[in-house]
Amino acid sequence: DIQRLATDNYDTFLKGAKCITSTKTSLTSMTESLERVINEMPKINDNFDVLTKEAREIQDKQHLTNLMQKNQYAILEILEIPQLINSCARVGMYEESLALEAFVRSLQSRFKDVQVINDIAREAKSTMTLVIKQLLKMLEGQVALPVCL
């Protein structure tokens, strides 16, 4: 009876054996693939860390860019202070020139490490040297009392 069952279902047994062999081959292949993926995970994590760091740097730069764009007019006004000091001096507004130069000095004391502010302060100081020379020349001559005040 078992022999007849074996011969009647011989094709089924062969198909089952092929299926088991195919499944075993597939599982072996999957195991090897998973091992390769597991071996690559540290590299993937390292690359992800680098990507995250670069994305954070880009985000910080974008934030600074947005901040600069938002304060564009204030930055422009600060950059124009040396020219404004010069213009005030040319039209005789010496007190305003001195006030602007004092403002630049206060900016420089607050932001000592900012190169642009230091450059502006250097330009303002240079311009103020010319303003002081103009005032001294003016005082050497005859000056009306209201002008001196």
Secondary structure, DSSP 8 states (H G I E B T S, - for coil): -HHHHHHHTHHHHHHHHHHHHHHHHHHHHHHHHHHHHHHHHHHHHHHHHHHHHHHHHHHHHHHHHHHHHHTHHHHHHHHTHHHHHHHHHHTT-HHHHHHHHHHHHHHHHH-TT-HHHHHHHHHHHHHHHHHHHHHHHHHHS---HHHH-
